[in-house]
């Protein structure tokens, strides 16, 4: 299902291209091998949101080969930290290589393991928690993230429209989890949430208290 008219999508991509050669190369690498990445539209949105709250610490739940990490690393600046989480050591090493090319690697803390488990043991409050893991784990991710982001901070979640499957009475675990995630985010009195129909849907939840 096209969430946005393809012509509008093309216009937006032409209007908002990757801002540097390394991000462009990363996008092309992801597309060539069919690796799911957030793409430049969501990437730019993530950078803008993180900059808007002067984020200095971002915890990513699911980082892949570092495409989203690069956008957040641009936002936090030289004194900031982005926690990159990945279960696949090869992808983590690849992310290091890309971020080194982009001169961003010193802003990134690379951690191997299950993203939710890594957040459980992390002792920091974060400015941003970014969720882009297996959809079946979205509910657990929300329950963790809502406690690990500061007041005035953001939980940002990709694939919140899940290819339009949220409209269906689907019984598959991934769709059920995404729908439950959205329900919890939008009914949590401690958060103000918005779901943006950008690419596959981006949910943005601001912690109020």
FENVEN-V973951 format. One record per pair of residues at least 4 apart in sequence whose C-alpha atoms are under 7 Angstrom apart, sorted by the first residue. I is the first residue (numbers start at 1). GAP is how many residues later the second one is. If there is no record, write none. Layout:
i gap
I GAP
I GAP
This chain:
i gap
1 162
1 163
3 161
3 194
4 4
4 5
5 4
6 4
7 4
8 4
9 4
10 4
11 4
12 4
13 4
13 28
16 25
17 23
18 5
18 6
18 22
20 4
21 4
22 4
22 79
22 80
23 4
24 4
25 4
26 4
26 41
27 4
27 12
28 4
29 4
30 4
30 5
30 6
30 7
31 4
37 30
38 4
38 5
38 30
39 4
40 4
41 4
42 4
42 156
43 4
43 25
43 28
44 4
45 4
46 4
46 25
46 26
47 4
47 24
47 25
47 27
47 28
48 4
49 4
50 4
50 5
50 25
50 78
51 4
51 24
55 21
55 72
55 73
56 20
56 24
56 25
56 71
57 19
57 23
57 24
57 25
57 69
57 70
57 71
58 23
58 24
58 25
58 68
58 69
58 70
58 71
59 23
59 24
59 25
59 67
59 69
59 70
59 71
60 23
60 24
60 25
60 69
60 70
60 71
61 24
61 54
61 55
61 69
61 70
61 71
61 72
62 23
62 24
62 53
62 69
62 70
62 71
63 5
63 6
63 21
63 22
63 23
64 22
64 27
65 26
65 27
65 29
65 30
66 4
66 29
67 4
68 4
69 4
69 13
69 15
70 4
70 29
71 4
72 4
72 10
73 4
73 9
73 31
73 34
76 4
76 5
78 29
80 27
81 26
81 27
81 28
82 25
82 26
82 27
83 25
83 26
83 27
84 24
84 25
84 26
84 27
85 25
85 26
85 27
85 28
85 30
86 6
86 25
86 26
86 27
86 28
86 29
87 25
87 26
87 27
88 4
89 4
89 23
90 4
91 4
92 4
93 4
94 4
95 4
96 4
96 9
97 4
98 4
99 4
99 5
99 6
100 4
100 5
113 5
114 4
115 4
116 4
116 25
117 4
118 4
125 23
125 24
125 25
126 22
126 23
126 24
127 22
127 23
127 26
127 27
128 21
128 25
128 26
128 27
129 16
129 20
129 25
129 26
129 27
130 25
130 26
130 27
131 25
131 26
131 27
132 25
132 26
133 4
135 39
135 42
135 43
136 37
136 38
136 41
137 4
138 4
138 39
138 40
138 43
139 4
139 38
139 41
139 42
140 4
141 4
142 4
142 39
144 4
145 4
145 10
149 4
149 5
150 57
151 56
151 57
151 58
152 54
152 55
152 56
153 53
153 54
154 50
154 51
154 52
154 53
155 49
155 50
155 51
156 46
156 47
156 48
156 49
157 45
157 46
157 47
158 43
158 44
158 45
159 41
159 42
159 43
160 18
160 40
160 41
160 42
160 43
161 4
161 5
161 39
161 40
162 4
162 38
163 37
165 10
166 9
166 13
170 5
171 5
172 4
173 4
174 4
175 4
176 4
177 4
178 4
179 4
180 4
181 4
182 4
183 4
184 4
185 8
185 20
186 7
190 17
190 18
190 19
191 14
191 15
191 16
191 17
192 13
192 14
192 15
192 16
193 10
193 11
193 12
193 13
194 9
194 10
194 11
195 6
195 7
195 8
195 9
196 5
196 6
196 7
197 4
197 5
198 4
